Amino acid sequence: MSNIGSAKPLNPIPIPTNMDEYIYTTDIINALDSALIGTDQQNSLQKFLDEIKDYVADWEYGETLIRDTEFPNYAAEFASDISNIDLDSWPATCIDWSAAADQLKYDYAEVQFDGISYFGRMA
């Protein structure tokens, strides 16, 4: 696990508006090219990208980083996408999605930004 970045983004900035759930790496890359963020934020975001490129697959093409608290929801959505199950009915309503998420994490790298853990598919 990497702990990168401590500067909080300034508003308005063109990086993800949904950082509570997901970060898209292409949004971070675009933010670095923007004049709307300060030097501290640029340095923090660049350091974060430099760190994740060794751990997260396809980061330069737009890999999604999922916030740790949202990972059980992500696991359920992922299961629904690959198996076409209805999450609102049996058997999906009987599944412990936190336990499923814990097992899914074996295929994901954990990185931290501003003290928050995110998971991205491992390189």
SULFEN-V425982 format. One record per backbone hydrogen bond with DSSP energy under -0.5 kcal/mol. CO is the residue of the C=O (numbers start at 1). NH is the residue of the N-H. Records with the same first field share a line. If there is no record, write none. Layout:
CO=NH / NH
This chain:
2=4 / 112
4=114
5=114
16=19
18=21 / 22
21=67
23=25 / 65
24=27 / 28
25=29
26=30
27=31
28=32
29=33
30=33
31=34
34=37
38=42
39=43
40=44
41=45
42=46
43=47
44=48
45=49
46=50
47=51
48=52
49=53
51=54
52=55 / 56
55=123
56=59
58=61 / 63
59=62
63=25
64=66
65=23
66=119
67=70 / 71
68=71
70=74
71=75
72=76
73=77
74=78
75=79
76=80
77=81
78=82
79=83
80=84
85=87
86=89
89=92 / 93
91=94
92=95
95=97
96=100
97=101
98=102
99=103
100=104
101=105
103=106
104=107
105=108
107=122
109=111 / 120
110=2
111=118
112=4
113=116
116=113
117=68
118=111
119=66
120=109
121=57
